[in-house]
Amino acid sequence: MQAKIRQLLKEKNAVLLAHNYQPPEIQALADICGDSLELSIRAADTDADVIVFCGVHFMAETASILSPQKTVLLPRTDAGCPMADMITPAALKARLAALPEMPVVTYVNSPAAVKALSTICCTSANAIEVVRSLAADELLMTPDRNLARNTARHTDKTIHLWEGCCPFHDLLSVADVQSARAAHPQALFIAHPECDPRWWKWLTQP
């Protein structure tokens, strides 16, 4: 099966992308493994005619945006991201109508139609820099509330939150962290900005 897949990719001049979340057997078949935006950027630099994206829907959309001349295939068209599904263009338009005019900063892990309504997009790594670059003192940040809260504590801007989150990051509990720290007291504790703000107090502790 692996040989057949690799042969088909060669025949179609296709590049196979596998997100870091994919099982090892999928990553082993891939031409490129990595994070979602990284994969789209690297695929755009290839001479492939076809991109096969083993990821979720918004990732394939991003690849299509960066490589409009390429055909992008999503093996599972029902592969969605719970956080990305927590915001829609209609809901964003309604929220903006209820707020004073302000920029919208949208996390790149969002639907393309939502990105189109936004002022600028950000990654989890550059969210603080992106928000600081805006002249406005007040803005709406979507769709991840935890990323927005983390960004807000590093800026002096007023950030309105969208009540969305990655449930897999958000549902990790304080008890989970305490248990892991007890089992590995010398380990360095790091947390993704999508995680619950209750964890921040541990980030500066030895």
N, C-alpha and C positions, 0 to 999 in steps of 0.2 A: 504493500500500500504506500509506504513512504517513497519507494522508487517511482511508482506511478505518479504520485503527486509532484515530485521533483521534475519528472519528465514533462508533465503537462504544463508546469510553470515555464519550463524552457521553451516549449512549443508556442506558448501564447505570449512569450516575452513579458512574463509577469513577475512581480516581486511580492513575496509573502511577508507580511508584517505581523508580529505577535506582541501583544501588550505584555508587560511584566506580570500581569495577573493571570495569564494563560497557564495551563498545566505544562509541565516539563516536556511532554511528548509533542506538544504543539510548538513550543519554543525551539525544540531540536530540529524541526522541519523548516523553521523560518529563515529568511535571508537576513532580517533585521529584528532584533528585540529591543524594547525600550519603553519609555513613557509615551503617552498618546501624542502630544504635540511634537516631541522629538521624532517619532516615527513618521509623521506626516511631512516634516521638514526634510528628513533624510530620503524619503521616498520621492519627493519632488526633485531631488538632485540626481535620481537615477534615470537611465534611458528606457525604463520599462514602459510598455504601453498599457499594462494592466496592474492595478494595485489590489491585492487580496488582503483585506484588513481583518485580522482576527482580534476583534475588539467589540466595542459597542457602537451604537448608531451615531452619536455625536463625533466619535473619532473618525468614522468613515466620511462624515460630512466635512470635517476639517481637512482630511486628505483631498477631498474633491475640490475644496476651495483653493488649496495650495497647488493643486495639479489639475486645472480645468480641462486640459487636453488629454488626460488619462481616464480610462475606465476604472472606477472603484467598485469593488465587489465586497459585500459584507456577507460572510458565510451564513450567519444567522440573522435574518432581518428583524427578528423579534428581540435581539440582544440590546437591552436598554440599560440606562443608568438611572437608578432611583432618584438621585439628586437632580439630574438633568430633567427628569420628568416632573419635578416639583415647580417648574416655571413654564409658562406658555406665553406666546406673544400677546394674546388677549388679556391675560392676567397682568402682564407688565404694563400694557397700555392703560388698564384701569387704575393701577397703582400710581402711575405717573400723572394721571388726570386728577388724582386726589392730593398730589404734592405740589409745592411750588416748583417752578422750572429749575431743573438741576441736572448735572451729568449723571450718566448711568455707567457704572463699571461692572462688567460681567466677567465672571470666571470663565476661562476658555472651555471648561468642561460643561458646556451648555449647548442647547440646540442652535443651529445656524440661524433660524428665524428670530431667536431672541438676540443673538449677537447683532443681527441687522438693525435692531431697534436701539442698540446701545451706543454710547459715546465712544467707548474704548473697551478692549478686553485685557485681561491680565492672567497670569499664571499664579500658582500658589507661591512661587519663588519671587516674583516681581510685583506682587500686589501692593506692597507698601510704597515702592518706588513709583508705580503708576499713579496711585492716589495722590502722592505728594507732588506729582508733576502737573496736576490740574490746578487751574487758577481759582476755581470755585471753592468756597469754604464748606459747602454742604453738598452731599451727593448720595445717590442710592447705589448700593452694592448688592449684586445678585449672583447666583442664587443661594450661596452658602453662608449662613449666619455666623458660623464659627470662624470662617476665613475673614469675614467682615469685622467681627469683634477683635480678632487678632490684629488686623490692620489698623483698626481704630485706636488701639492702645499705643501704636507707634507713630501716630500723627495727631495733629491738633484740629483735624477737620471733623465736622459732624457727619457721621455715616448712618444713613437709614438702612435697616436690615431687611432682607427678604427672608421669610421664615422657611428656608429650605436647608437641607443638610445631606451629607452622605451618611446614611444610617449605619453603615459598617464602622465608620469612624466615630459617629456620635454615640453609638450604643456601647462602646467600650467603657467600662465603669472605672471609678476610682479604686474599687476593690481589686479589679484586674491589675491595675498598676501597682498597688500595694503588694499584691501577691508576687508579682514578677520581681519587684525590688527586694522583697524578703528572700526570694530564692537566689537572686543575683545581686548582692549588695554592692559589689564593685563595678557593676555595669553602668555605662553612660545611658542616661534616659533622654530620648529624643521624642518629639511629638510633631505630627503633621499639623499645619494650621487648620485643617478640617476637623481636628479633634476638639473635644469638650474643653472650654476655658478653665474648668476646675483643675486641669492638669498643669496649668502654667506655673503654679507655685513651686513645682518640683524642678523646673527647667534650670534654675540657677543654683540648686543645691548640689553638694558633692555626692 
